[in-house]
Amino acid sequence: MGKTHRSTTGGPLLEPSDVELVRAMLALGGVPWAELDDGVQQVRVKLLETEGRIRNLRAWLSVVSSRVAVDWHRNRSRDASLRERLAARWQDHPPTGQSEDSRLLALTVAEELEGLPVAQRQVLALRYYADLTVRDIAHRLSVPEGTVKSRLHTAVAALGRRLRDMEVI
């Protein structure tokens, strides 16, 4: 068995060259530049879950990074499908009792969501459109609850900035 370096907190430590390998594999897998750090974090979490049972760290990192990239594409497709279904449902059966201003605001928010990174759009859609709890979102995305909370916080702040810049809110 290969030796896994440990950090001072006891968790596996990735050398800078390992992080660069992971980033390269993710980029080759089609993950956008802005999402690479999230992908590296997902690989780190999976590394922690292995509890040091890795024979060849660089080979393992390559395989897992490739799988994370595939998952990124699957999640993106799932998100696009969800948005399309929600938009079609809203077109066929617009919400009753809402003013024209409310409907325009909803459309503007939906458009501005497109400008956010995929991971942020994903947690916002699951939390506020699908009404899932943080725990449920973490389970579905296979990420820690803290990651979900952090993404939600960042996404809400970014969406708020975008809407304020447009003078919508």
Secondary structure, DSSP 8 states (H G I E B T S, - for coil): -----B-TTSSB---HHHHHHHHHHHHHTT--GGGHHHHHHHHHHHHHHHTT--S-HHHHHHHHHHHHHHHHHHHHHHHHHHHHHHHHHHHHS--TT--HHHHHHHHHHHHHHTTS-HHHHHHHIIIIIS---HHHHHHHHTS-HHHHHHHHHHHHHHHHHHHHHTT--
